[in-house]
Amino acid sequence: MLKVSREEILDGKFERVLNFFRSRSLWMLYYCTGCGAVELPPTMTSRFDMERFGIGPMATPRQADILLVTGYVSVKTLKRIVRSYEQMPEPKWVVGFGSCPVNGGIYWKSYATINQLDRYIPVDLSLNGCMPRPQAVIDGFVNLMEMIKKGEAVGYKKYRLNYEWYKRNQAEVLERTEPVLRPGIASVAKAQETKKKISIVEGVK
Amino acid sequence: MARKLRKLLAGVTVNERYGNRMELVTDGQRAVSTLVVLKSSGFEHLSNITCVDWIDENRMDVTYNLWSYTHRLHAVIKAQTHRDAPEVSTALDIWPQAQVYEREIHEMFGVEFTGNPDLSPLFLHNWRDIPPLRKDFDTEEYSRRAYGVVDGVEEAGV
């Protein structure tokens, strides 16, 4: 059993050692939201063989380290992504795959897809391209490993620190109560309704 | 076939098109009776139901695509409705699979299918605006206000 003193933990030495090992064994939860999923089979299988870097696919969020969001994210998907992300144990990292999670990509005008994933969950690394080739994916993962080793990939800490901000952004999209294009219509209608009710009550009196 | 249908369906325009296709133009009230007649004269298969928004003519066309296995004929039924209050009777009693299409069209275009017991939202999450596939819905403005603009997208002139 490895014993670590309090000083060492505070010093960050132990964390550095841990980070070294973490970067060598990454389990990836690939959330195939969009078209990006087609680039993953060649990345995983023998041609490009992701596993030589110690990255393997994982089936459940509870055992995964990386959440890979491949492609556009619709509002309904975002709800599931947030749920999966919150189920994952720390340390965890998010990789945005393709240009859609960065700025909406070709779907940025769409009413159904969000434009920037980073507003809702912290993205550690974005691979752009539409779609990124397996070489780009592997290059991105090597970069992520480097970042984890240096302790630069701190998305999960960001999420914990700015939890309210992220939650507010999520709620803004997921729990909408008013129309976006003509805000106030719902509240005006509601006010009229209550007014009507009040007048009915007064009429009864 | 077209001649036979013209005889059966008074007040419905029947146009022949490209050999094995025909187009029937009707209105919201007569749509279902037209479909009943067509089904009994050999058009067994409902391929799909769609909707076309003709904003300049202030019209909403609910379009049914039918296929006949016996006659090898394709029929398009366009039920023209008024755009401000689009209303068509449900085709649920003729083809049960119309349910999903009607729910979707109700959600995306706001067409009311009278007689359909379940027109609850199907695809959209917590939608509060006007139906998104209507032509007067500004999807770009919606995206901008709902999800924010990312720096650099505007300058790229997309």
Interface residues (C-beta under 8 A of the other chain):
Chain A: S74 V75 K76 K79 V102 N103 G104 W108 K109 S110 Y111 A112 T113 I114 N115 Q116 R119 V173 L174 E175 R176 T177 E178 P179 V180 L181 R182 A186
Chain B: F123 L124 H125 N126 R128 D129 I130 P132 F137 D138 T139 E140 E141 Y142 S143 R145 A146 Y147 G148 V149 V150 G152 V153 V158
